[in-house]
Amino acid sequence: MKKPQLNFFNLVIVVALLVAASYIDSCGKDKQEATDNKLVLVYPSHLDNLYEEIEVGGKKLGIIHIYSDYPDYKWIEAKGEGIACIDDVARAAIFYSQYYSSNHERIYLHKVKMLTEFILFMQAQNGYFYNFIEVDYSINKTYKTSVAEPNWWSWRAAWALSETYNLFAQSDPAFADQIKKSMDKLFNTIKKNLPVKKNVKEIAGFERPLWLQGETGADQTSILILALTNYLKISKEPSLLTYLNDLCDGILKMQEGSETNFPYCAFMSWENLWHAYGNSQSYALLKTYEVTHNKKYLHAALKEIDNFYPYIIKKNYLNYFSIRKEGGNIIADEMNQFSQIAYCLRPMIFASLEAAKITKKKFYSNLAGKLSLWFFGKNISGEKMYDITTGICFDGINNQNSLNKNSGAESTIEALLSLSAVQNNKAAFSIVEKYLEHK
């Protein structure tokens, strides 16, 4: 039997197929090796599942469903409040804008725009923002945590708008202009209501500033500061720069203790109370330092980070404590360790990494890495709180022996924000990587 002959044309095809097969195989190996060699902390699958697009009055908006319960993690309505809120949508807009900046997948730019459209939709005539939207897509204008007023959700909306503005300034100038007009409306209202006097009052032996948001609310004031520092880069308004300095000076008055005395230079959240969630004072002061170059803000922030954050880690974290002054000494009135949630960790991680960026000191990157280990089991429960394969973050540690395994929007996004920041810092990421290698 005669053997088949390979002519020149057939030979070329065979060689081409062999080369292609080799290339595909090598690409597959390279991709696998890249995946194996680079631990990815941030996986937004669960947040993507909480995202939904709705249509109101012919306009498309993006929302984030508030609650998602174990074990199937389907959407759950917030009874009496609604299905979505500015608080979570704003957080998600910030996360997705950062995520898009790192991976350039257009779907995430689209989500940022849709979520920003929701924020714009929720702005009231007075410049502030409503918080909740109902099942029928009507705005909840009366519930106590949804009224358009100077409060957490208005500041968080402003922070998100100030973060997304730059993303669209180049890619979609017309939309960026809408964002700026919304911010202008809010800050024009703020300018009309700037405090005339910087009054103080004594609470539990401490002098407290009354010109912060919520009178002595250093916690929510810090969110406003984050929006204000960004806005001042867009619109250089002298009165707002003065206001920014006034707010930061008020926060300085909320710092208590010393390097060697409790509460170790911590910034109180409100009156004589410290709580872990949303305590972004140090981060806000560091962002202000970048605008004003006023070193008193830098030094005050570093004092808290240097002294209070290690104390918190050593205590296996706290939920809150209150203090009083007695005979010149600061005494802990009440202290509670639970519950512990992702929102307690993110402000400290952000502040630590901002300190690392400014000072170039590895200590702060390492501190951020140590703080982030809470998500992976280095916590009082010993249980992993975040799953890198799904992006699910449990809603909290109830006590040493009990977890809340639901995974709502706040916990999910605060975890993603935290770990996205850690992923982008080599020293912080290395600490997480080494910890997980030995788990």
C-alpha positions as CSV (number, residue, x, y, z in Angstrom):
1,M,0.0,0.0,0.0
2,K,1.3,3.4,-1.0
3,K,2.0,5.9,1.8
4,P,0.2,9.2,1.5
5,Q,2.5,12.1,0.4
6,L,2.5,15.5,2.1
7,N,2.6,18.2,-0.5
8,F,3.9,21.7,0.3
9,F,0.4,23.1,1.0
10,N,-0.5,20.3,3.4
11,L,2.9,20.6,5.2
12,V,2.3,24.4,5.8
13,I,-1.2,23.6,7.3
14,V,0.3,20.9,9.6
15,V,3.1,23.2,10.8
16,A,0.6,26.1,11.3
17,L,-1.7,23.9,13.4
18,L,1.2,22.6,15.5
19,V,2.4,26.2,16.2
20,A,-1.1,27.3,17.0
21,A,-1.6,24.4,19.4
22,S,1.7,25.2,21.1
23,Y,0.8,28.9,21.4
24,I,-2.7,28.1,22.8
25,D,-1.1,25.7,25.3
26,S,1.5,28.2,26.4
27,C,-1.1,30.9,26.7
28,G,-3.2,28.6,28.9
29,K,-0.2,27.8,31.0
30,D,0.8,31.5,31.3
31,K,-2.7,32.4,32.3
32,Q,-2.9,29.6,34.8
33,E,0.6,30.5,36.2
34,A,-0.4,34.2,36.5
35,T,-3.6,33.1,38.4
36,D,-1.7,30.7,40.6
37,N,1.1,33.2,41.3
38,K,-1.1,36.3,42.0
39,L,-3.6,36.0,44.8
40,V,-6.7,38.1,43.9
41,L,-8.5,39.4,47.0
42,V,-11.2,41.3,45.2
43,Y,-14.0,39.5,43.5
44,P,-17.2,41.5,43.1
45,S,-19.5,38.6,42.1
46,H,-21.8,39.0,45.1
47,L,-22.0,42.8,44.7
48,D,-22.8,42.3,41.1
49,N,-25.7,40.1,42.2
50,L,-26.9,42.9,44.5
51,Y,-26.8,45.3,41.6
52,E,-30.0,45.9,39.5
53,E,-31.1,48.4,36.9
54,I,-34.5,49.9,37.2
55,E,-36.5,52.4,35.2
56,V,-38.1,55.5,36.7
57,G,-40.0,58.0,34.5
58,G,-38.2,56.6,31.4
59,K,-34.8,57.0,33.0
60,K,-32.5,54.0,33.9
61,L,-31.0,54.0,37.3
62,G,-28.7,51.5,39.1
63,I,-29.5,50.3,42.6
64,I,-27.8,48.1,45.1
65,H,-30.2,45.9,47.2
66,I,-29.7,46.5,50.9
67,Y,-30.0,43.0,52.5
68,S,-29.0,39.6,51.4
69,D,-29.6,36.7,53.7
70,Y,-27.8,33.3,54.3
71,P,-27.9,30.7,52.9
72,D,-29.2,31.5,49.4
73,Y,-28.3,35.3,49.5
74,K,-31.4,36.5,47.7
75,W,-32.4,40.1,48.0
76,I,-34.3,41.1,51.1
77,E,-36.3,44.3,51.5
78,A,-35.6,46.7,54.4
79,K,-39.0,46.9,56.1
80,G,-40.2,50.4,56.6
81,E,-37.2,51.8,54.6
82,G,-37.1,50.4,51.1
83,I,-35.1,48.3,48.7
84,A,-32.1,50.5,48.1
85,C,-30.5,53.5,49.6
86,I,-27.9,56.3,48.9
87,D,-25.7,54.9,51.7
88,D,-25.0,51.7,49.8
89,V,-25.3,53.0,46.2
90,A,-22.7,55.7,47.0
91,R,-20.3,53.1,48.5
92,A,-20.8,50.9,45.4
93,A,-20.2,53.8,43.0
94,I,-16.9,54.5,44.8
95,F,-15.8,50.9,44.7
96,Y,-16.8,50.3,41.1
97,S,-15.0,53.5,39.9
98,Q,-11.8,52.3,41.6
99,Y,-12.3,48.8,40.2
100,Y,-12.8,50.1,36.7
101,S,-9.7,52.2,37.0
102,S,-7.7,49.0,37.7
103,N,-9.2,46.6,35.2
104,H,-10.8,48.9,32.5
105,E,-13.8,46.6,32.0
106,R,-16.5,48.8,30.4
107,I,-19.3,47.1,32.3
108,Y,-18.1,48.6,35.5
109,L,-17.9,52.1,34.1
110,H,-21.5,51.6,33.0
111,K,-22.4,50.5,36.6
112,V,-20.7,53.6,38.0
113,K,-22.8,55.8,35.7
114,M,-26.1,54.1,36.5
115,L,-25.4,54.3,40.3
116,T,-24.4,57.9,39.9
117,E,-27.7,58.5,38.0
118,F,-29.5,57.1,41.1
119,I,-27.7,59.5,43.4
120,L,-28.6,62.5,41.2
121,F,-32.2,61.3,41.1
122,M,-32.3,61.3,44.9
123,Q,-31.3,64.9,45.3
124,A,-33.9,67.2,46.9
125,Q,-34.6,70.8,46.0
126,N,-32.8,71.9,49.2
127,G,-29.6,70.4,47.8
128,Y,-29.5,67.5,50.3
129,F,-30.4,63.9,49.4
130,Y,-33.1,61.5,50.3
131,N,-31.8,58.0,51.3
132,F,-34.3,55.2,50.5
133,I,-36.3,54.2,47.5
134,E,-39.4,52.0,47.9
135,V,-40.4,48.8,46.2
136,D,-42.5,50.8,43.7
137,Y,-39.5,53.0,43.0
138,S,-41.0,56.0,44.8
139,I,-38.7,58.0,47.1
140,N,-39.1,57.5,50.8
141,K,-39.2,61.2,51.9
142,T,-40.4,60.8,55.5
143,Y,-38.6,58.0,57.3
144,K,-36.2,59.4,59.9
145,T,-33.1,58.0,58.1
146,S,-34.3,59.1,54.6
147,V,-35.2,62.7,55.0
148,A,-33.2,65.1,52.8
149,E,-31.1,66.9,55.5
150,P,-27.5,67.4,56.5
151,N,-26.8,63.9,57.6
152,W,-24.7,60.8,56.8
153,W,-26.4,59.9,53.5
154,S,-26.1,63.4,52.1
155,W,-22.4,63.5,52.9
156,R,-21.9,60.0,51.5
157,A,-23.7,61.0,48.3
158,A,-21.4,64.0,48.0
159,W,-18.3,61.9,48.5
160,A,-19.4,59.5,45.8
161,L,-20.1,62.3,43.3
162,S,-16.8,63.9,44.1
163,E,-15.0,60.6,43.4
164,T,-16.9,59.8,40.2
165,Y,-16.6,63.3,38.7
166,N,-13.0,62.8,37.6
167,L,-13.8,59.4,36.0
168,F,-16.3,61.1,33.7
169,A,-14.6,64.4,33.2
170,Q,-12.6,62.8,30.3
171,S,-14.9,60.1,29.1
172,D,-18.3,61.8,29.3
173,P,-17.9,65.6,29.9
174,A,-21.7,66.2,29.7
175,F,-22.4,63.7,32.5
176,A,-19.5,65.1,34.5
177,D,-21.2,68.5,34.2
178,Q,-24.4,67.1,35.7
179,I,-22.4,65.7,38.6
180,K,-20.7,69.1,39.2
181,K,-24.1,70.9,39.1
182,S,-25.4,68.5,41.7
183,M,-22.4,69.1,43.9
184,D,-22.7,72.9,43.4
185,K,-26.3,72.7,44.5
186,L,-25.3,70.9,47.7
187,F,-22.3,73.1,48.6
188,N,-24.2,76.3,47.8
189,T,-26.8,75.2,50.5
190,I,-23.9,74.4,52.9
191,K,-22.4,77.9,52.2
192,K,-25.7,79.5,53.2
193,N,-25.7,77.7,56.5
194,L,-22.1,78.0,57.6
195,P,-21.8,78.3,61.4
196,V,-21.2,81.9,62.5
197,K,-19.7,81.0,65.9
198,K,-17.6,78.2,67.0
199,N,-19.4,77.4,70.3
200,V,-18.4,74.6,72.6
201,K,-20.0,72.8,75.5
202,E,-18.8,70.5,78.3
203,I,-19.8,66.8,78.1
204,A,-18.6,64.3,80.8
205,G,-15.7,66.7,81.6
206,F,-14.6,67.2,78.0
207,E,-14.9,70.4,75.9
208,R,-16.8,69.6,72.7
209,P,-17.1,71.6,69.5
210,L,-20.7,72.4,68.4
211,W,-19.9,73.4,64.8
212,L,-19.4,69.8,63.5
213,Q,-22.2,68.0,61.8
214,G,-24.8,66.7,64.3
215,E,-23.2,69.2,66.6
216,T,-20.3,67.1,67.9
217,G,-20.5,64.4,65.2
218,A,-16.9,63.9,64.2
219,D,-17.8,60.7,62.5
220,Q,-20.2,62.0,59.9
221,T,-18.2,65.2,59.6
222,S,-15.3,63.2,58.4
223,I,-17.4,61.9,55.4
224,L,-18.3,65.5,54.5
225,I,-14.6,66.4,54.7
226,L,-13.8,63.7,52.1
227,A,-16.3,65.2,49.7
228,L,-15.2,68.7,50.5
229,T,-11.5,68.0,49.8
230,N,-12.3,66.6,46.4
231,Y,-14.8,69.4,45.6
232,L,-12.2,72.1,46.4
233,K,-10.0,70.7,43.7
234,I,-12.8,71.2,41.3
235,S,-14.2,74.5,42.5
236,K,-11.7,76.6,44.5
237,E,-14.1,78.5,46.9
238,P,-12.3,80.5,49.7
239,S,-15.3,80.2,52.1
240,L,-15.3,76.4,51.7
241,L,-11.6,76.2,52.3
242,T,-12.1,78.2,55.6
243,Y,-15.0,75.8,56.5
244,L,-12.8,72.8,55.8
245,N,-10.2,74.1,58.2
246,D,-12.9,74.8,60.8
247,L,-14.3,71.3,60.5
248,C,-10.8,69.8,60.9
249,D,-10.1,72.0,63.9
250,G,-13.3,70.7,65.4
251,I,-12.2,67.1,64.9
252,L,-8.9,67.9,66.6
253,K,-10.9,68.8,69.7
254,M,-12.4,65.3,69.7
255,Q,-9.0,63.6,70.2
256,E,-8.4,62.2,73.7
257,G,-5.6,60.5,75.7
258,S,-1.9,60.4,74.8
259,E,0.7,57.9,73.6
260,T,0.7,56.3,77.0
261,N,-2.7,57.0,78.4
262,F,-6.2,55.6,77.3
263,P,-7.7,56.1,74.8
264,Y,-4.4,56.5,73.2
265,C,-5.1,59.6,70.9
266,A,-8.4,58.2,69.6
267,F,-10.8,60.6,68.0
268,M,-14.2,60.4,69.7
269,S,-17.1,59.8,67.3
270,W,-19.8,61.9,69.0
271,E,-19.8,63.6,72.4
272,N,-17.9,61.3,74.8
273,L,-18.6,58.1,72.7
274,W,-16.2,56.2,70.3
275,H,-17.6,53.7,67.9
276,A,-15.7,51.7,65.3
277,Y,-18.1,52.0,62.4
278,G,-17.6,55.0,60.1
279,N,-14.8,56.5,62.2
280,S,-12.9,58.1,59.3
281,Q,-11.5,61.1,61.2
282,S,-7.8,60.2,60.6
283,Y,-8.4,59.4,57.0
284,A,-10.2,62.8,56.5
285,L,-7.4,64.7,58.2
286,L,-4.8,63.1,56.0
287,K,-6.8,63.9,52.9
288,T,-7.1,67.5,54.2
289,Y,-3.4,67.6,54.7
290,E,-2.9,66.8,51.0
291,V,-5.0,70.0,50.2
292,T,-3.8,72.4,52.9
293,H,-0.4,71.0,53.8
294,N,-1.2,71.9,57.4
295,K,1.0,69.6,59.4
296,K,-1.2,69.7,62.5
297,Y,-3.7,67.6,60.7
298,L,-1.0,65.1,59.6
299,H,0.5,64.9,63.1
300,A,-2.9,64.4,64.8
301,A,-3.9,61.6,62.4
302,L,-0.6,59.8,62.8
303,K,-0.9,60.0,66.6
304,E,-4.2,58.0,66.4
305,I,-2.9,55.6,63.9
306,D,0.4,55.0,65.7
307,N,-1.1,54.5,69.2
308,F,-4.8,53.7,69.1
309,Y,-4.9,51.3,66.1
310,P,-2.3,48.9,67.6
311,Y,-4.3,49.1,70.9
312,I,-7.5,48.1,69.0
313,I,-5.7,45.1,67.4
314,K,-4.3,44.0,70.7
315,K,-7.8,44.2,72.3
316,N,-9.1,41.9,69.4
317,Y,-11.2,44.9,68.3
318,L,-14.0,46.9,69.9
319,N,-17.4,48.0,68.9
320,Y,-17.7,51.0,71.1
321,F,-16.7,52.7,74.4
322,S,-17.6,55.9,76.3
323,I,-15.3,57.9,78.5
324,R,-15.5,60.5,81.3
325,K,-13.0,62.7,82.9
326,E,-12.5,62.3,86.6
327,G,-9.8,64.2,88.6
328,G,-7.9,64.9,85.4
329,N,-7.9,61.2,84.4
330,I,-9.8,59.7,81.5
331,I,-11.9,56.6,82.5
332,A,-13.7,54.1,80.3
333,D,-17.3,54.4,81.3
334,E,-18.6,51.5,79.2
335,M,-16.9,49.2,76.7
336,N,-18.3,46.6,74.3
337,Q,-16.5,44.3,71.9
338,F,-19.5,43.3,69.7
339,S,-20.7,43.3,67.2
340,Q,-17.8,43.6,64.8
341,I,-18.4,44.4,61.2
342,A,-16.5,45.2,58.0
343,Y,-17.4,48.9,58.4
344,C,-15.3,48.9,61.6
345,L,-12.2,47.9,59.7
346,R,-12.4,49.9,56.4
347,P,-11.8,53.4,57.9
348,M,-8.7,52.2,59.8
349,I,-7.3,50.4,56.7
350,F,-7.9,53.5,54.5
351,A,-6.2,55.8,57.1
352,S,-3.2,53.5,57.5
353,L,-2.6,53.2,53.7
354,E,-3.0,57.0,53.3
355,A,-0.4,57.5,56.1
356,A,1.9,55.1,54.2
357,K,1.4,57.0,51.0
358,I,2.2,60.4,52.6
359,T,5.1,59.3,54.9
360,K,6.5,56.5,52.7
361,K,6.9,54.4,55.9
362,K,6.3,50.7,55.7
363,F,5.0,50.6,59.2
364,Y,1.7,51.9,58.0
365,S,1.4,49.5,55.1
366,N,2.1,46.6,57.5
367,L,-0.5,48.0,59.9
368,A,-3.1,48.0,57.1
369,G,-2.2,44.4,56.2
370,K,-2.6,43.3,59.9
371,L,-5.9,45.0,60.1
372,S,-7.2,43.3,57.0
373,L,-6.4,39.9,58.4
374,W,-9.7,40.3,60.4
375,F,-11.5,39.4,57.1
376,F,-9.5,36.1,56.9
377,G,-9.9,34.7,60.4
378,K,-7.5,36.6,62.5
379,N,-10.3,37.8,64.7
380,I,-11.9,36.8,68.0
381,S,-14.1,34.1,66.4
382,G,-11.3,32.6,64.4
383,E,-13.6,32.4,61.5
384,K,-13.1,33.7,57.9
385,M,-15.5,36.6,57.3
386,Y,-14.8,37.1,53.6
387,D,-14.7,34.6,50.7
388,I,-12.4,35.6,47.9
389,T,-14.1,33.2,45.5
390,T,-17.6,34.9,45.8
391,G,-17.0,38.3,47.3
392,I,-19.4,37.5,50.1
393,C,-18.5,39.1,53.4
394,F,-20.5,38.1,56.5
395,D,-22.5,40.8,58.2
396,G,-20.6,40.5,61.5
397,I,-19.3,38.7,64.5
398,N,-22.1,38.6,67.1
399,N,-19.9,37.2,69.8
400,Q,-16.9,34.9,70.1
401,N,-19.0,31.9,69.2
402,S,-21.6,33.3,66.8
403,L,-21.4,34.9,63.3
404,N,-24.1,36.7,61.4
405,K,-23.7,34.9,58.0
406,N,-26.0,37.2,56.1
407,S,-24.2,39.4,53.6
408,G,-25.8,42.7,52.9
409,A,-24.6,45.6,50.8
410,E,-22.7,47.5,53.5
411,S,-20.6,44.6,54.6
412,T,-20.0,43.5,51.0
413,I,-18.8,46.9,49.8
414,E,-16.8,47.8,52.9
415,A,-14.9,44.5,52.5
416,L,-14.3,45.1,48.8
417,L,-13.1,48.7,49.4
418,S,-10.8,47.5,52.2
419,L,-9.3,44.6,50.2
420,S,-9.0,46.6,47.0
421,A,-6.9,49.1,48.8
422,V,-4.8,46.4,50.3
423,Q,-4.4,44.6,47.0
424,N,-2.8,47.8,45.6
425,N,-0.2,48.1,48.3
426,K,2.7,45.7,48.0
427,A,3.6,45.5,51.7
428,A,0.1,45.2,53.0
429,F,-0.8,42.6,50.3
430,S,2.3,40.6,51.2
431,I,1.1,40.2,54.8
432,V,-2.3,38.9,53.7
433,E,-0.7,36.6,51.2
434,K,1.7,35.1,53.7
435,Y,-1.1,34.6,56.2
436,L,-3.3,32.8,53.7
437,E,-0.4,30.6,52.7
438,H,-0.2,29.1,56.2
439,K,-4.0,28.8,56.8
